[in-house]
Amino acid sequence: MPIRQSRWFSTFAGIAILLLSVPSARAETLTVWAMGEEGLRIAAMARKFEAETPGVKVITQAIPWDAAHEKLLTVVVGGLPPDVSQMGTTWMAEFATLQAFEPLDDYVRQSGIVKQDKFFSGSWQTGVVKGRLYGIPWYVDTRVLFYRKDLLAQAGIPHPPRTWNELKAACKVLRKDSDRNGKADSYGITLPVRDWGVFLSFVWQNGGDVFRPASPEYIEAMKYYASFFREDLAPSGRAADIDLFQAFKTGFYAMFISGPWMVELIDRELPELKGKWGAALMPKKKHGTSFVGGSNLVVFKDSKKKELAWKFVEFMSRTDNQIEWHRMLNSLPAVKDAWNAPALAKHEMLRVFGDQMEDVQSPPNVPEWEQIASLINTRMESVILSPRGEGDKIEQVMREHQREVEDAVKERETSGVRVDQFLYTALAMACGVAFLYFYISHRVSTVDAKSNRRTLPRNERASSFFNTLRRAYPGYLFILPSVMVLTLFLFIPILASFLISLTDWNIYSLADRGRLNFVGFKNYMDVVHDQVFWKSLWNTLFFTAVGVPFTIMISLLCAVVLNEKFVRWKTFFRTAFFLPVISTIVAVAVVWRWIYNPEYGLLNWFMKSVGLPEFNWLSDPSTALASLILMAAWKNFGYNMVIFLAGLQSIPEALYESARIDGANVWQLFLHVTLPGLRTTTVFVAVMSTIGYLQFFAEPYVMTNKGGPLNSTMSIVLYMYNQGFKFFQLGYASALAYILFGIIFAFTFLQIRLRKSGFETPV
């Protein structure tokens, strides 16, 4: 190398080494997740934090509320959580049980900003799980009583109800039946039929305990709550589905219970009511307690930047930033000093929420809370919607509810067999079976073309085996990638789910695999005694038995009509009929909820026009499942119609010509030519439709509040989803999955056997 080039090379190399030796000036990153509207607005606060903390870059991520729980669970199990995240108050216990959070007790002791006495007592307790602090309240919400000032004044009620007795008396005065037709023209209050948050406020006001439903205080609260529906002081049928804003505007409802978001919504949606409505504290019995919710900020245990994450939590807990966050989002501050800001202190409605926060209570922080909340909602429905004679047995219902709650929180008894021991035993047995199989295969005789048995010498047998393998290995190489993919993503998960169904895998086992035990077929035996399972099984079979023939008939009818030569615009109709198949269930739900609306819906309008009785389609247990069948048939018939069209076009036209020459009419052509020609197609459509309808899930999940009312639309798949992904009973959910597989296999096998036993014999 020339001397000049060598010098240039040495110079550039020295500069490169010098640059590499300089410490990186790249900013330290902090990942923050938030949900809903908070996720869209938190970026502004992140920029402010960056300005106060040089060298730090905050990456914010907005997560939709309806996907937040699954998303958080996924990143926790995967070990890749954010540094800081918003967390719903009712989710704290389950994620703390999964050991996902960093305990914050030591951080609070050393902090000059975050102190327990600066927060509302009720909201602070939402972050405490088993005596340890895992979350800091970010913002809060509670429930208060909204009321029409003018309507109460016209009824001679000088102030909003302050006690249980005053609330009941006011509702009796405000309920009116002007035309005396037995139906109320207006109600004093609307109360939810299925909302544990509102109902538990009444339980706490009476000194009741969530874990003691059979106690006198809890029973009295349930009787008081149900009395509003028994005495027709609150609507439970068609009137309950009226739009809340329209009902509040017209005076159909004079009062309702809700959260702080309604203040802004009423101002925006009902400007004509300005000055005519107000908010008041919850009516008292022994206490005036209300439910407290909101969100907390948590630091994840797997975060690599816990100190910086805590600094961000402190930043969001400062009084000035709490006030700023309220200004941006209208959320209620968790820090008490922030309520002295003029925007809150001088706001008549919001000041009520601040006063109510002094007497609030949160649901117990136990990982089984989702299951308990579901049980409370179900029992509310059973008491409120049951016939009056059965509804009087509240004490018996509450005793049954007590056993349900105790079973939900009771620790599972261990079987004495650890899962690792079971797996070792199962692996040894599998190896033994495999060895026995290959040994027997090695010793048995081969069979010749005439089924005569003869034993080949060992050397010939080995030679024949290797020759066959040598000839076939290129084919095996071609299918190897597909087999590997199927093994990894199908066969292994199937085997794993079966093994899980033989264990007591729950939320505690997710956190500590040492608590996972082999229980054999106990989960399957428990299913036999599960009343909700039998209800879901009946619903699923009824949905399939009625829905499949109904859908096939509609599909076949449309296919036959569109196959006729005289029909014009065939392409348009085929496309229009197929559109519901590719539409999302959410879009379909919006359309059909409007059709089923008891007051303004198209279906009730038609029923009324022809003199038929109207129904509360989705809120009545006797009509809810039939309503879903009708919607499912409308959504799915287009797919079967296309298949039937293909089958119709494969039938030779000569068969129709021959039948017409013999004098066959239209009905005879359909009965003796079309149907026999569609036998194979019909079997395929029936099998596929049956498999699909036995797995129906989206319809009740979206349309009927996840299986209501009174579990009248609960399906096996939806029940399995609740057990696995809401209650974390993964072993039990896996057992349900295999039971469903057995049902689907039995139906499919039966249909195929019917086909082979003469269903396709020519006519």
C-alpha angles and dihedrals in degrees: 000000000000116000094244093051090046091054092049090049092050091049094052092044091052092050091049092050090048092051092048091050093055111097114253114263093201114134120252110248129222121192118215126182126197134170135237118336090351089062091054094049103038092081089076091056089046091057089051091051090050090053090053094043111049116207094029126111118194117207111199125198125195115213123189111243093233091057099034099092095051092043093052092045090051095052092044093052090043092051094236106107125152120259095245129014142175110246130194112240094236091053096058098090098050095048091044088053088053086057090238098136134074110234109245102196094102092045091053092049090056096041126100093195108042111060127153095234090059091065133063109269095231094051093045090058091059088073096050118092120179092342097309127106115235105155138042116214110252101178133346140213134187139175127261136168117269115200144173108248094198095050093049090049092050089052091053095252106140098196139009115281112279100181138035091256093050091049093052092045093049092050091052091053095044096049109095137182101186098171092042093228094135093258122104116245091198138008133213095225142358118222127184118252092208114030119110092190094065095037095050089056087066090046092053092044088059093046094255128154125227091221094052108058091157092059118111092244093054093044092049091051091050092049092049092048093046092047090072089063096038091053092043092242091128126033121248102168134042094336091059091065096058114119107271096222093048091047092048091047095051094041094246085129115032095183140020138168119240147132137273095276089073092068093068093037094054092047090051101039099036108034090154089068094060108141092009099088138051146175127242139182118272114275114262134233108160089336137008094231122160134186117270123208137149128118139295133211115235136186115220121233093228093054114121092206105052095148092052090044090054089049089057091049089052090049092054090046095057114113094237092052092046088055091046091050090052090051091052099043108012090236118149115255119244092208112083095215090062089066089071090070112112092239089063105025093053096041107101096205099041091048087065090059090051090053092047091053088070089069110037137123134199126216114264115282099238125134090234092061096109089056093047091048090052090051091051092051091049093050091048089056094045092054098040100041099037120102113275094252093054093039091063089070092079094136091057092046091050092050089054089047089052091057091048092053092046091051090049095056097033116112112245115249112243119239094218091243116104117216093236089056090049092050092050090050092046091049091050091049091048091051090048092051091047092050091048092049094051092043092053091044088052092052103040123094125251119243122234127214092275093049090249110147121227131163118238119214114259095247092050090047092052092045091050091050094051093044090053091047091049092053095044103041096092088059091048090052090054094053095038096091092050092046091050092050092047091047093050099043103026118019098039093046090048091051091043093051091051091051089048089053087061093057138067093241108168138143092292091054090050089059096040118023088194088074092058112110136185110242100171114213094343092114090054091049091049089056089063090063095041109109093190090056092053089048091050091046091053091048091049094048092046091048089051098041093052101028100050098053091040092051093045092051093051091045093049093046093051092045093051092048094047090048092061115105096226093060113102129203091033094159091053094050093045090052093045093050091048096049095084089058093062095038118104118253090239092059091045090049092054091053096045095044087058091048090050096044105131095218107031103015124127094230096055090044089057092045091051092047093057094043098255124136118266123236140207089232105188100027098051115083090214095058105026097087093044088052090055091049091054091049093046092050091051092049098045108033093085092066093053090043091061091050092049090049090056089049093049092051090054093059109099113248088220090073091058092046091051092049092049090051088054089054101258116163126216095273093048090049090054094044100044104028111022100042095045089048091053097049096109092042092049092051091051093047092046093050095047093044092049092051091049097045093047086059097048110151115135096063098061092033092059105025108039106033094267101312106338157172098063091330089293091139099033110132129196092250092048091048089048090050091051093049094047106035103024103034097025093227091144096164093052092045091052090052089052089051092055092046089053089049089054092051093049091046091051093051093045093047091049093051092048092048091051089052093051094044094068106297089121100042110132120257 
